[in-house]
């Protein structure tokens, strides 16, 4: 639904400025005039947890499991986690299974802080258990998957399989739980008891495109370290863990251990059944469910952060601010159409071989197949980079052209190297015109001899009446031009301005190709440029049409001798006229 509305006011507001018992984040707001329209609501979630190293909530009823795969793609999706979801490994691992051909897949391993190491390529076998296994530092990590079809998959579609260990290290290399007999460093929940959907403890809460997430960690015993991490989701993800990893948040996460930024090492994710009191340990704890069942595989993913300090009751305070909408409201000013045919160069350039365009995708086959170049980023590696863009998009209509989307921040712009179309563009043969390229300067390593930029007006038309240009010769600072029926010089690097009554030259201005000045005499070089010769400062040539041998000196043109048509040896050196 598209509506045109009037903005009444734009103002900066503090948090909870409506005082209506509902949460409103601080920010810039604008008041609009709406008639008989109900706008979709935004969802706000705010949670603060202060965890202690002595008596804080911990994870109980833990177990190892290979979770159901999460699909990223548009094609056929038949892969499942098989062998009863059994996972073998001392630490967490995250497998990425990528379709490399319609009947093959490659898989990658995210382990102990190293993202997506290539492991192997396997041919798909329908209905069979196929093992994903990775050996690192003497330890083997493995789970089993199965495909419903042997082929028909879309290249670069992929699945994620999260494998949880029994109290091992997380994929970033940090802890996932306290030791079984003691606990010291604190941890704080990012997502609290009401993070799950409608308190049903079934299903993940998705992170919508353009959702704004702010997580603040504060650890007083670790030098306070009041760190606020704020991010905007670039697309829709099925849960907070997928957003944190696939959106690259983990690579920009900040958390300190003393003066050292250790990134996302102590960020952890688990599917939680419920929160309750552990009578054995006398603690308020979160339960993972105790075993692999259909119910525990469908529990929502929760996130928490470990601290570092120990001692007397260390604490970790985490504040989580979350804002999104399944149907975000998009506001934009009335656009102005830009009808300019401006095109900007991409990062990669491709050669033309045998009159066919070569690309990084499909090469051109003349008369049979168009050339198709690929741009963007595929599901695994940056194989087809395209860095020329001037906005961020969230796949739902929201765009931003400012860095970090900051108010009045720096805007993104294209490179100034641009191209446009020329109406009536076609090949022309101009036999009585001159053009020139860019400069070549050996001392400064500038070589623009291949640049012929029409926007500079780098061409000069000579008089068509005197026929085509047959020969060019540089003499002193001028260019001598031999046409079929005339010899003239074109001033190079300068031009002349004369007075209005023909009284003479009054100024000289810089110009690459200046005024054409004809030599006195109705002689040219006909169509025989091969007759041209020089001796000292004099130039010699023949005008076959007029039967003359000519000399061009500082004094001008001089006819040296008439050609004798009765002597055949005088005719043989001349090339037969064309046409």
Secondary structure, DSSP 4 states (H G I P E B T S, - for coil): -----EEEEEEEE-TTTT-SSS---SEEEEEEE-SS--PPPPEEEEEEEEEETTT---EES---EEPPPEEESSS----EE-GGG--B-SS-EEEEEEEEETTEEEEEEEETTEEEEEEEEEE--BTS-EEEEEEETTEEEEEEEEBS-SS-PPTT-EEEEEEE-SS-B-TTSSBSS--SS---S-EEESS-TT-SGGG---SPPPB-TT-EEEEEEEEGGGTEEEEEEEEE-SS-BSSHHHHHHHTSHHHH---EETTEE-TTTTEEEEE--EEEEETTTTEEEEE--SS--HHHHTSPEEEEEE----SSS-EEEEEEEEEE-TT-----PPP------EEE--S----EETTEE--SSB--BTTTB--B---S--SSS-SS-----S-EE-SSS-EE-BGGG-TT-PBP---S-EEE--TT------TTEEE----EETTTTEE-TT---GGGT-EEE--GGG--EEEEEEETTEEEEEESS-EEEEEES-EEEE-TTS--EEEEE--SEEEEEEPSSS---TT-GGG-EEETTEEEEEETTTTEEEEEETTEEEEEEE--TT-HHHHHTSPPPP-
